[in-house]
Amino acid sequence: MTMTSGNTGTVLITSPTGGLVRALALELAGRADVRRPDLLLVGRPGERHKEVVALVRGAGATAEGIACDLSCLADVRAAAVMATDLITKGLVGGSQGGHASF
């Protein structure tokens, strides 16, 4: 991923409740504004997922959680549609919207 000043893009993180991946999400969320990407956190639904989304938002990141069982193809397809919608509406990935391909 190439990062440019003021346009750090969106990072999709799967299974954000695990130790290392959770730490990665929090590290990205804690970066200075010009280096902080928006985060899409995709993982199994539940309180742990909601907690991680709240933590990265609390650290200053623009973040959206998408509840998805990654072992279920129908869930993955639905998550791809939701992620694309969030990006094209500009809710993550910059205020002008963006392009997503899966």
N, CA, C and O of each residue as an XYZ file, in Angstrom:
408
protein
N       0.850     -1.170      0.000
C       0.000      0.000      0.000
C       0.895      1.232      0.000
O       1.840      1.320      0.783
N       0.598      2.164     -0.865
C       1.318      3.422     -0.923
C       0.536      4.462     -0.147
O      -0.662      4.641     -0.370
N       1.202      5.142      0.755
C       0.536      6.174      1.539
C       1.043      7.535      1.115
O       2.249      7.744      0.982
N       0.130      8.450      0.904
C       0.490      9.822      0.586
C      -0.115     10.730      1.635
O      -1.119     10.388      2.260
N       0.481     11.861      1.823
C       0.020     12.799      2.835
C      -1.450     13.130      2.648
O      -1.865     13.557      1.571
N      -2.229     12.933      3.691
C      -3.641     13.284      3.657
C      -4.527     12.249      2.991
O      -5.747     12.420      2.990
N      -3.976     11.184      2.424
C      -4.786     10.161      1.784
C      -4.179      8.811      2.131
O      -3.416      8.244      1.348
N      -4.516      8.305      3.293
C      -3.929      7.062      3.759
C      -4.786      5.859      3.416
O      -4.391      4.727      3.695
N      -5.945      6.074      2.819
C      -6.767      4.964      2.348
C      -7.507      4.247      3.445
O      -7.694      4.752      4.552
N      -7.919      3.052      3.094
C      -8.683      2.202      3.996
C      -7.985      0.862      4.110
O      -7.544      0.293      3.111
N      -7.888      0.362      5.329
C      -7.302     -0.939      5.576
C      -8.408     -1.861      6.073
O      -9.114     -1.545      7.031
N      -8.549     -3.007      5.408
C      -9.511     -4.015      5.830
C      -8.776     -5.009      6.710
O      -7.770     -5.588      6.301
N      -9.278     -5.203      7.910
C      -8.663     -6.117      8.870
C      -9.676     -7.197      9.204
O     -10.793     -6.903      9.628
N      -9.278     -8.452      9.009
C     -10.163     -9.558      9.347
C      -9.779    -10.142     10.697
O      -8.615    -10.119     11.096
N     -10.774    -10.661     11.383
C     -10.599    -11.274     12.707
C      -9.867    -10.341     13.670
O      -8.823    -10.705     14.210
N     -10.414     -9.129     13.890
C      -9.693     -8.125     14.677
C      -9.691     -8.345     16.184
O      -9.138     -7.527     16.919
N     -10.291     -9.425     16.659
C     -10.351     -9.617     18.110
C      -9.180    -10.423     18.649
O      -8.972    -10.472     19.862
N      -8.408    -11.057     17.764
C      -7.252    -11.844     18.201
C      -6.100    -10.953     18.637
O      -6.052     -9.780     18.266
N      -5.191    -11.483     19.403
C      -4.102    -10.723     20.005
C      -3.288     -9.864     19.057
O      -3.253     -8.643     19.210
N      -2.627    -10.478     18.073
C      -1.771     -9.713     17.167
C      -2.570     -8.799     16.249
O      -2.174     -7.661     15.999
N      -3.677     -9.291     15.758
C      -4.476     -8.483     14.829
C      -5.136     -7.322     15.569
O      -5.248     -6.219     15.033
N      -5.562     -7.571     16.774
C      -6.112     -6.490     17.604
C      -5.040     -5.427     17.856
O      -5.313     -4.230     17.765
N      -3.832     -5.866     18.171
C      -2.721     -4.934     18.395
C      -2.432     -4.122     17.138
O      -2.156     -2.926     17.225
N      -2.493     -4.762     15.968
C      -2.287     -4.053     14.708
C      -3.359     -2.986     14.509
O      -3.049     -1.850     14.150
N      -4.610     -3.348     14.741
C      -5.702     -2.382     14.584
C      -5.508     -1.185     15.509
O      -5.716     -0.042     15.102
N      -5.115     -1.442     16.736
C      -4.904     -0.351     17.688
C      -3.689      0.492     17.320
O      -3.691      1.705     17.529
N      -2.656     -0.136     16.777
C      -1.474      0.623     16.347
C      -1.847      1.544     15.187
O      -1.473      2.717     15.185
N      -2.567      1.032     14.217
C      -2.988      1.867     13.084
C      -3.892      3.001     13.559
O      -3.770      4.135     13.095
N      -4.793      2.694     14.477
C      -5.725      3.704     14.988
C      -5.008      4.805     15.756
O      -5.462      5.949     15.772
N      -3.899      4.467     16.387
C      -3.170      5.430     17.201
C      -2.190      6.299     16.442
O      -1.535      7.155     17.038
N      -2.076      6.097     15.137
C      -1.148      6.914     14.345
C      -1.612      8.362     14.266
O      -2.784      8.669     14.486
N      -0.678      9.236     13.949
C      -1.013     10.650     13.735
C      -1.989     10.757     12.566
O      -1.998      9.910     11.673
N      -2.800     11.797     12.584
C      -3.854     11.968     11.576
C      -3.383     11.756     10.147
O      -4.058     11.074      9.375
N      -2.247     12.321      9.779
C      -1.795     12.240      8.385
C      -1.308     10.840      8.010
O      -1.109     10.556      6.829
N      -1.115      9.976      8.983
C      -0.654      8.614      8.715
C      -1.693      7.564      9.089
O      -1.414      6.368      8.996
N      -2.877      7.982      9.507
C      -3.880      7.047     10.011
C      -4.868      6.664      8.916
O      -5.591      7.521      8.408
N      -4.909      5.381      8.547
C      -5.911      4.955      7.565
C      -7.265      4.765      8.238
O      -7.351      4.603      9.455
N      -8.308      4.787      7.437
C      -9.616      4.351      7.927
C      -9.551      2.834      8.050
O      -8.794      2.176      7.336
N     -10.352      2.283      8.961
C     -10.302      0.849      9.207
C     -11.666      0.207      9.000
O     -12.678      0.704      9.493
N     -11.684     -0.888      8.274
C     -12.854     -1.759      8.170
C     -12.505     -3.024      8.934
O     -11.603     -3.763      8.541
N     -13.215     -3.274     10.022
C     -12.919     -4.407     10.885
C     -13.981     -5.480     10.658
O     -15.143     -5.307     11.028
N     -13.574     -6.576     10.053
C     -14.490     -7.646      9.669
C     -14.213     -8.863     10.537
O     -13.109     -9.407     10.531
N     -15.231     -9.283     11.286
C     -15.041    -10.445     12.145
C     -16.348    -10.983     12.672
O     -17.418    -10.424     12.430
N     -16.243    -12.072     13.392
C     -17.436    -12.715     13.952
C     -18.220    -11.731     14.817
O     -17.644    -10.952     15.576
N     -19.548    -11.783     14.685
C     -20.371    -10.879     15.486
C     -20.247    -11.190     16.978
O     -20.022    -12.332     17.379
N     -20.397    -10.157     17.773
C     -20.366    -10.361     19.218
C     -19.758     -9.177     19.942
O     -19.338     -8.194     19.332
N     -19.724     -9.296     21.237
C     -19.239     -8.206     22.090
C     -17.763     -7.903     21.863
O     -17.372     -6.736     21.892
N     -16.936     -8.917     21.638
C     -15.499     -8.669     21.415
C     -15.280     -7.845     20.152
O     -14.414     -6.971     20.117
N     -16.059     -8.122     19.124
C     -15.945     -7.360     17.875
C     -16.362     -5.911     18.116
O     -15.670     -4.986     17.690
N     -17.480     -5.713     18.790
C     -17.955     -4.355     19.100
C     -16.933     -3.609     19.956
O     -16.723     -2.409     19.781
N     -16.303     -4.327     20.880
C     -15.306     -3.709     21.763
C     -14.105     -3.191     20.963
O     -13.643     -2.074     21.194
N     -13.605     -3.994     20.030
C     -12.446     -3.575     19.231
C     -12.807     -2.361     18.374
O     -12.013     -1.426     18.263
N     -13.987     -2.367     17.773
C     -14.425     -1.216     16.973
C     -14.454      0.038     17.853
O     -13.977      1.096     17.442
N     -15.009     -0.081     19.053
C     -15.070      1.060     19.964
C     -13.674      1.528     20.377
O     -13.426      2.729     20.479
N     -12.775      0.592     20.610
C     -11.408      0.957     21.011
C     -10.678      1.716     19.909
O     -10.019      2.718     20.186
N     -10.783      1.252     18.660
C     -10.058      1.949     17.597
C     -10.691      3.308     17.308
O      -9.989      4.256     16.954
N     -12.002      3.409     17.453
C     -12.637      4.722     17.318
C     -12.178      5.639     18.446
O     -11.914      6.821     18.224
N     -12.085      5.098     19.646
C     -11.628      5.875     20.789
C     -10.192      6.349     20.638
O      -9.806      7.374     21.199
N      -9.402      5.598     19.877
C      -8.014      5.984     19.613
C      -7.914      7.028     18.498
O      -6.826      7.523     18.204
N      -9.045      7.359     17.884
C      -9.058      8.428     16.892
C      -9.297      8.010     15.458
O      -9.354      8.864     14.573
N      -9.437      6.722     15.205
C      -9.606      6.256     13.826
C     -11.059      6.341     13.377
O     -11.983      6.220     14.181
N     -11.239      6.551     12.090
C     -12.541      6.337     11.479
C     -12.612      4.836     11.244
O     -11.790      4.280     10.516
N     -13.583      4.183     11.851
C     -13.652      2.728     11.774
C     -15.091      2.275     11.660
O     -15.996      2.862     12.254
N     -15.286      1.231     10.892
C     -16.576      0.576     10.773
C     -16.374     -0.906     11.023
O     -15.413     -1.508     10.544
N     -17.289     -1.479     11.777
C     -17.262     -2.908     12.022
C     -18.282     -3.599     11.129
O     -19.412     -3.136     10.977
N     -17.868     -4.700     10.549
C     -18.768     -5.522      9.751
C     -18.760     -6.912     10.370
O     -17.745     -7.609     10.358
N     -19.910     -7.300     10.910
C     -20.029     -8.622     11.516
C     -20.123     -9.667     10.415
O     -20.974     -9.580      9.530
N     -19.241    -10.653     10.482
C     -19.163    -11.634      9.401
C     -18.460    -12.888      9.905
O     -17.393    -12.816     10.515
N     -19.072    -14.034      9.641
C     -18.403    -15.307      9.884
C     -17.636    -15.633      8.610
O     -18.234    -16.006      7.601
N     -16.319    -15.495      8.653
C     -15.490    -15.666      7.460
C     -15.464    -17.098      6.938
O     -14.942    -17.344      5.852
N     -16.014    -18.040      7.686
C     -16.094    -19.417      7.200
C     -17.371    -19.667      6.405
O     -17.580    -20.760      5.880
N     -18.219    -18.651      6.319
C     -19.505    -18.767      5.614
C     -19.475    -17.879      4.370
O     -19.412    -16.655      4.485
N     -19.521    -18.486      3.184
C     -19.418    -17.738      1.933
C     -20.508    -16.677      1.804
O     -20.235    -15.580      1.317
N     -21.712    -16.971      2.223
C     -22.797    -15.981      2.137
C     -22.488    -14.761      2.995
O     -22.764    -13.634      2.584
N     -21.916    -14.968      4.185
C     -21.520    -13.849      5.045
C     -20.421    -13.017      4.394
O     -20.450    -11.788      4.449
N     -19.451    -13.691      3.777
C     -18.340    -12.986      3.131
C     -18.859    -12.142      1.975
O     -18.441    -10.996      1.806
N     -19.758    -12.693      1.188
C     -20.337    -11.926      0.082
C     -21.104    -10.715      0.603
O     -20.986     -9.621      0.052
N     -21.879    -10.903      1.649
C     -22.632     -9.785      2.232
C     -21.675     -8.726      2.792
O     -21.930     -7.529      2.663
N     -20.584     -9.164      3.407
C     -19.597     -8.221      3.952
C     -18.940     -7.419      2.833
O     -18.678     -6.227      2.997
N     -18.672     -8.062      1.695
C     -18.082     -7.356      0.554
C     -19.012     -6.271      0.048
O     -18.565     -5.179     -0.302
N     -20.302     -6.566      0.006
C     -21.289     -5.564     -0.419
C     -21.321     -4.409      0.570
O     -21.341     -3.246      0.167
N     -21.326     -4.724      1.873
C     -21.347     -3.674      2.895
C     -20.092     -2.812      2.824
O     -20.176     -1.586      2.908
N     -18.933     -3.441      2.672
C     -17.669     -2.690      2.596
C     -17.661     -1.773      1.388
O     -17.263     -0.613      1.493
N     -18.092     -2.273      0.255
C     -18.153     -1.459     -0.964
C     -19.075     -0.271     -0.760
O     -18.755      0.847     -1.165
N     -20.219     -0.509     -0.134
C     -21.183      0.560      0.125
C     -20.589      1.626      1.042
O     -20.754      2.819      0.787
N     -19.906      1.214      2.095
C     -19.283      2.170      3.017
C     -18.241      3.026      2.305
O     -18.152      4.232      2.539
N     -17.459      2.401      1.442
C     -16.408      3.133      0.728
C     -17.000      4.085     -0.293
O     -16.586      5.242     -0.367
N     -17.963      3.622     -1.085
C     -18.527      4.485     -2.119
C     -19.329      5.643     -1.538
O     -19.438      6.695     -2.168
N     -19.888      5.466     -0.353
C     -20.611      6.558      0.313
C     -19.667      7.506      1.043
O     -20.099      8.530      1.572
N     -18.387      7.170      1.075
C     -17.408      8.042      1.719
C     -17.384      7.934      3.230
O     -16.808      8.794      3.896
N     -18.000      6.888      3.793
C     -17.991      6.728      5.246
C     -16.640      6.239      5.746
O     -16.288      6.457      6.905
N     -15.892      5.589      4.889
C     -14.488      5.260      5.127
C     -13.771      5.500      3.815
O     -14.392      5.488      2.752
N     -12.480      5.715      3.881
C     -11.705      5.875      2.665
C     -11.662      7.289      2.120
O     -11.255      7.504      0.979
N     -12.074      8.246      2.917
C     -12.015      9.646      2.472
C     -13.405     10.218      2.271
O     -14.367      9.487      2.038
N     -13.492     11.495      2.362
C     -14.796     12.150      2.335
C     -15.439     12.202      0.949
O     -16.640     12.446      0.842
N     -14.661     11.977     -0.115
C     -15.252     12.032     -1.443
C     -15.690     10.670     -1.951
O     -16.100     10.552     -3.106
N     -15.616      9.654     -1.135
C     -15.937      8.324     -1.621
C     -14.743      7.739     -2.338
O     -13.737      8.418     -2.543
N     -14.851      6.518     -2.707
C     -13.702      5.893     -3.328
C     -14.124      4.745     -4.201
O     -15.291      4.609     -4.569
N     -13.169      3.937     -4.522
C     -13.397      2.786     -5.381
C     -12.975      1.544     -4.619
O     -11.922      1.516     -3.984
N     -13.786      0.548     -4.689
C     -13.436     -0.712     -4.047
C     -13.644     -1.840     -5.034
O     -14.602     -1.838     -5.808
N     -12.748     -2.794     -4.999
C     -12.954     -3.993     -5.801
C     -12.596     -5.199     -4.956
O     -11.612     -5.190     -4.217
N     -13.390     -6.213     -5.071
C     -13.192     -7.438     -4.283
C     -13.146     -8.617     -5.221
O     -12.987     -9.754     -4.777
